[in-house]
Amino acid sequence: MKFRVVIEIDEDGVYVAQVPSLPGCISQGKTRAEALENIKDAIKGYIESLRKHGEPVPPSIEEELVDVNV
């Protein structure tokens, strides 16, 4: 499954990752790579919890990056 992950650097220089389609699914790391690994674990736990409680899992996204020369 694919989910959109938004990564921002907070005021302390920590990378914060969150998944907009999974409310409250947030993690962090000292580096961008660490934040990405941590959010993968958070997503897995979130989905396991949804399934355990019989809640629907949001659909996987399909996304394309487009380069535009202007």
MIVO-793223 format. One record per atom (N, C-alpha, C): x negated, y negated, z; residue in one letter; atom name. Coordinates in steps of 0.1 Angstrom, whole numbers. Example, Ala and Ser with C-alpha at 12.3 -4.5 7.8 and 13.67 -1.06 7.14 Angstrom:
# residues 2
{x = -132	y = 57	z = 78	residu = A	atome = N}
{x = -123	y = 45	z = 78	residu = A	atome = CA}
{x = -132	y = 33	z = 78	residu = A	atome = C}
{x = -128	y = 22	z = 71	residu = S	atome = N}
{x = -137	y = 11	z = 71	residu = S	atome = CA}
{x = -129	y = 0	z = 79	residu = S	atome = C}
This chain:
# residues 70
{x = -8	y = 12	z = 0	residu = M	atome = N}
{x = 0	y = 0	z = 0	residu = M	atome = CA}
{x = -9	y = -12	z = 0	residu = M	atome = C}
{x = -4	y = -23	z = -6	residu = K	atome = N}
{x = -11	y = -36	z = -6	residu = K	atome = CA}
{x = -3	y = -46	z = 0	residu = K	atome = C}
{x = -9	y = -54	z = 9	residu = F	atome = N}
{x = -3	y = -66	z = 15	residu = F	atome = CA}
{x = -12	y = -78	z = 14	residu = F	atome = C}
{x = -5	y = -89	z = 12	residu = R	atome = N}
{x = -12	y = -102	z = 12	residu = R	atome = CA}
{x = -17	y = -105	z = 25	residu = R	atome = C}
{x = -30	y = -109	z = 26	residu = V	atome = N}
{x = -37	y = -112	z = 39	residu = V	atome = CA}
{x = -42	y = -127	z = 37	residu = V	atome = C}
{x = -39	y = -135	z = 47	residu = V	atome = N}
{x = -44	y = -149	z = 47	residu = V	atome = CA}
{x = -55	y = -150	z = 58	residu = V	atome = C}
{x = -66	y = -155	z = 54	residu = I	atome = N}
{x = -77	y = -156	z = 63	residu = I	atome = CA}
{x = -81	y = -171	z = 64	residu = I	atome = C}
{x = -82	y = -175	z = 77	residu = E	atome = N}
{x = -86	y = -189	z = 80	residu = E	atome = CA}
{x = -96	y = -189	z = 91	residu = E	atome = C}
{x = -104	y = -199	z = 91	residu = I	atome = N}
{x = -114	y = -201	z = 102	residu = I	atome = CA}
{x = -108	y = -210	z = 112	residu = I	atome = C}
{x = -108	y = -206	z = 125	residu = D	atome = N}
{x = -103	y = -214	z = 135	residu = D	atome = CA}
{x = -113	y = -224	z = 140	residu = D	atome = C}
{x = -109	y = -232	z = 150	residu = E	atome = N}
{x = -118	y = -243	z = 155	residu = E	atome = CA}
{x = -131	y = -238	z = 162	residu = E	atome = C}
{x = -131	y = -225	z = 166	residu = D	atome = N}
{x = -142	y = -219	z = 172	residu = D	atome = CA}
{x = -151	y = -212	z = 162	residu = D	atome = C}
{x = -148	y = -212	z = 149	residu = G	atome = N}
{x = -155	y = -205	z = 139	residu = G	atome = CA}
{x = -152	y = -190	z = 137	residu = G	atome = C}
{x = -141	y = -186	z = 143	residu = V	atome = N}
{x = -137	y = -172	z = 143	residu = V	atome = CA}
{x = -127	y = -171	z = 130	residu = V	atome = C}
{x = -129	y = -160	z = 123	residu = Y	atome = N}
{x = -120	y = -157	z = 112	residu = Y	atome = CA}
{x = -107	y = -151	z = 117	residu = Y	atome = C}
{x = -96	y = -157	z = 113	residu = V	atome = N}
{x = -83	y = -152	z = 117	residu = V	atome = CA}
{x = -76	y = -147	z = 105	residu = V	atome = C}
{x = -71	y = -134	z = 105	residu = A	atome = N}
{x = -64	y = -128	z = 94	residu = A	atome = CA}
{x = -50	y = -125	z = 98	residu = A	atome = C}
{x = -40	y = -128	z = 90	residu = Q	atome = N}
{x = -26	y = -125	z = 92	residu = Q	atome = CA}
{x = -20	y = -121	z = 80	residu = Q	atome = C}
{x = -9	y = -113	z = 82	residu = V	atome = N}
{x = -1	y = -108	z = 70	residu = V	atome = CA}
{x = 13	y = -114	z = 70	residu = V	atome = C}
{x = 15	y = -123	z = 61	residu = P	atome = N}
{x = 28	y = -130	z = 61	residu = P	atome = CA}
{x = 41	y = -121	z = 61	residu = P	atome = C}
{x = 40	y = -110	z = 54	residu = S	atome = N}
{x = 51	y = -101	z = 53	residu = S	atome = CA}
{x = 53	y = -92	z = 65	residu = S	atome = C}
{x = 44	y = -92	z = 74	residu = L	atome = N}
{x = 45	y = -85	z = 87	residu = L	atome = CA}
{x = 44	y = -94	z = 98	residu = L	atome = C}
{x = 55	y = -101	z = 102	residu = P	atome = N}
{x = 54	y = -111	z = 113	residu = P	atome = CA}
{x = 47	y = -106	z = 125	residu = P	atome = C}
{x = 38	y = -114	z = 130	residu = G	atome = N}
{x = 30	y = -111	z = 142	residu = G	atome = CA}
{x = 18	y = -102	z = 140	residu = G	atome = C}
{x = 16	y = -98	z = 127	residu = C	atome = N}
{x = 5	y = -89	z = 124	residu = C	atome = CA}
{x = -8	y = -98	z = 122	residu = C	atome = C}
{x = -16	y = -100	z = 132	residu = I	atome = N}
{x = -27	y = -109	z = 132	residu = I	atome = CA}
{x = -39	y = -102	z = 138	residu = I	atome = C}
{x = -51	y = -105	z = 133	residu = S	atome = N}
{x = -63	y = -100	z = 139	residu = S	atome = CA}
{x = -74	y = -110	z = 136	residu = S	atome = C}
{x = -86	y = -107	z = 141	residu = Q	atome = N}
{x = -97	y = -117	z = 139	residu = Q	atome = CA}
{x = -110	y = -110	z = 139	residu = Q	atome = C}
{x = -121	y = -117	z = 135	residu = G	atome = N}
{x = -134	y = -112	z = 135	residu = G	atome = CA}
{x = -144	y = -123	z = 135	residu = G	atome = C}
{x = -156	y = -120	z = 138	residu = K	atome = N}
{x = -167	y = -129	z = 138	residu = K	atome = CA}
{x = -171	y = -133	z = 123	residu = K	atome = C}
{x = -169	y = -124	z = 114	residu = T	atome = N}
{x = -171	y = -126	z = 100	residu = T	atome = CA}
{x = -159	y = -123	z = 92	residu = T	atome = C}
{x = -159	y = -127	z = 80	residu = R	atome = N}
{x = -147	y = -124	z = 71	residu = R	atome = CA}
{x = -146	y = -109	z = 69	residu = R	atome = C}
{x = -157	y = -102	z = 67	residu = A	atome = N}
{x = -156	y = -88	z = 65	residu = A	atome = CA}
{x = -150	y = -81	z = 78	residu = A	atome = C}
{x = -155	y = -85	z = 89	residu = E	atome = N}
{x = -150	y = -79	z = 102	residu = E	atome = CA}
{x = -135	y = -82	z = 104	residu = E	atome = C}
{x = -130	y = -94	z = 100	residu = A	atome = N}
{x = -116	y = -98	z = 101	residu = A	atome = CA}
{x = -108	y = -89	z = 92	residu = A	atome = C}
{x = -113	y = -86	z = 80	residu = L	atome = N}
{x = -106	y = -78	z = 70	residu = L	atome = CA}
{x = -105	y = -63	z = 75	residu = L	atome = C}
{x = -116	y = -58	z = 81	residu = E	atome = N}
{x = -115	y = -45	z = 86	residu = E	atome = CA}
{x = -105	y = -44	z = 98	residu = E	atome = C}
{x = -105	y = -54	z = 106	residu = N	atome = N}
{x = -96	y = -54	z = 118	residu = N	atome = CA}
{x = -82	y = -55	z = 114	residu = N	atome = C}
{x = -79	y = -63	z = 104	residu = I	atome = N}
{x = -65	y = -65	z = 99	residu = I	atome = CA}
{x = -60	y = -52	z = 93	residu = I	atome = C}
{x = -69	y = -45	z = 86	residu = K	atome = N}
{x = -65	y = -32	z = 81	residu = K	atome = CA}
{x = -60	y = -22	z = 92	residu = K	atome = C}
{x = -67	y = -22	z = 103	residu = D	atome = N}
{x = -63	y = -14	z = 115	residu = D	atome = CA}
{x = -49	y = -19	z = 120	residu = D	atome = C}
{x = -48	y = -33	z = 121	residu = A	atome = N}
{x = -36	y = -38	z = 126	residu = A	atome = CA}
{x = -24	y = -35	z = 117	residu = A	atome = C}
{x = -26	y = -35	z = 104	residu = I	atome = N}
{x = -15	y = -32	z = 95	residu = I	atome = CA}
{x = -11	y = -17	z = 96	residu = I	atome = C}
{x = -21	y = -8	z = 98	residu = K	atome = N}
{x = -17	y = 6	z = 100	residu = K	atome = CA}
{x = -9	y = 8	z = 112	residu = K	atome = C}
{x = -13	y = 1	z = 123	residu = G	atome = N}
{x = -6	y = 2	z = 136	residu = G	atome = CA}
{x = 8	y = -4	z = 134	residu = G	atome = C}
{x = 9	y = -15	z = 128	residu = Y	atome = N}
{x = 22	y = -21	z = 126	residu = Y	atome = CA}
{x = 32	y = -12	z = 118	residu = Y	atome = C}
{x = 27	y = -7	z = 107	residu = I	atome = N}
{x = 35	y = 2	z = 99	residu = I	atome = CA}
{x = 39	y = 15	z = 107	residu = I	atome = C}
{x = 30	y = 21	z = 114	residu = E	atome = N}
{x = 33	y = 32	z = 122	residu = E	atome = CA}
{x = 44	y = 29	z = 132	residu = E	atome = C}
{x = 44	y = 17	z = 138	residu = S	atome = N}
{x = 54	y = 13	z = 148	residu = S	atome = CA}
{x = 67	y = 11	z = 141	residu = S	atome = C}
{x = 67	y = 5	z = 129	residu = L	atome = N}
{x = 80	y = 3	z = 121	residu = L	atome = CA}
{x = 86	y = 17	z = 119	residu = L	atome = C}
{x = 78	y = 26	z = 114	residu = R	atome = N}
{x = 83	y = 40	z = 111	residu = R	atome = CA}
{x = 88	y = 47	z = 123	residu = R	atome = C}
{x = 81	y = 46	z = 134	residu = K	atome = N}
{x = 85	y = 52	z = 146	residu = K	atome = CA}
{x = 98	y = 47	z = 151	residu = K	atome = C}
{x = 101	y = 34	z = 149	residu = H	atome = N}
{x = 114	y = 29	z = 154	residu = H	atome = CA}
{x = 125	y = 28	z = 143	residu = H	atome = C}
{x = 122	y = 35	z = 131	residu = G	atome = N}
{x = 132	y = 36	z = 121	residu = G	atome = CA}
{x = 134	y = 23	z = 113	residu = G	atome = C}
{x = 125	y = 14	z = 114	residu = E	atome = N}
{x = 126	y = 1	z = 107	residu = E	atome = CA}
{x = 121	y = 2	z = 93	residu = E	atome = C}
{x = 126	y = -6	z = 84	residu = P	atome = N}
{x = 121	y = -6	z = 70	residu = P	atome = CA}
{x = 107	y = -12	z = 69	residu = P	atome = C}
{x = 99	y = -6	z = 60	residu = V	atome = N}
{x = 85	y = -11	z = 58	residu = V	atome = CA}
{x = 86	y = -19	z = 45	residu = V	atome = C}
{x = 81	y = -32	z = 46	residu = P	atome = N}
{x = 82	y = -41	z = 35	residu = P	atome = CA}
{x = 74	y = -34	z = 23	residu = P	atome = C}
{x = 79	y = -37	z = 11	residu = P	atome = N}
{x = 73	y = -31	z = -1	residu = P	atome = CA}
{x = 59	y = -36	z = -4	residu = P	atome = C}
{x = 51	y = -28	z = -10	residu = S	atome = N}
{x = 38	y = -32	z = -14	residu = S	atome = CA}
{x = 39	y = -43	z = -24	residu = S	atome = C}
{x = 29	y = -52	z = -24	residu = I	atome = N}
{x = 29	y = -63	z = -34	residu = I	atome = CA}
{x = 21	y = -59	z = -46	residu = I	atome = C}
{x = 24	y = -66	z = -57	residu = E	atome = N}
{x = 16	y = -65	z = -69	residu = E	atome = CA}
{x = 13	y = -79	z = -73	residu = E	atome = C}
{x = 0	y = -82	z = -75	residu = E	atome = N}
{x = -4	y = -95	z = -76	residu = E	atome = CA}
{x = -15	y = -96	z = -87	residu = E	atome = C}
{x = -16	y = -107	z = -94	residu = E	atome = N}
{x = -26	y = -109	z = -104	residu = E	atome = CA}
{x = -33	y = -122	z = -101	residu = E	atome = C}
{x = -46	y = -123	z = -104	residu = L	atome = N}
{x = -53	y = -135	z = -103	residu = L	atome = CA}
{x = -55	y = -140	z = -118	residu = L	atome = C}
{x = -52	y = -153	z = -120	residu = V	atome = N}
{x = -53	y = -159	z = -133	residu = V	atome = CA}
{x = -63	y = -170	z = -133	residu = V	atome = C}
{x = -73	y = -170	z = -141	residu = D	atome = N}
{x = -82	y = -181	z = -143	residu = D	atome = CA}
{x = -76	y = -191	z = -153	residu = D	atome = C}
{x = -76	y = -204	z = -150	residu = V	atome = N}
{x = -71	y = -214	z = -159	residu = V	atome = CA}
{x = -82	y = -224	z = -160	residu = V	atome = C}
{x = -87	y = -227	z = -172	residu = N	atome = N}
{x = -97	y = -237	z = -175	residu = N	atome = CA}
{x = -89	y = -250	z = -178	residu = N	atome = C}
{x = -92	y = -260	z = -169	residu = V	atome = N}
{x = -85	y = -273	z = -171	residu = V	atome = CA}
{x = -95	y = -284	z = -172	residu = V	atome = C}
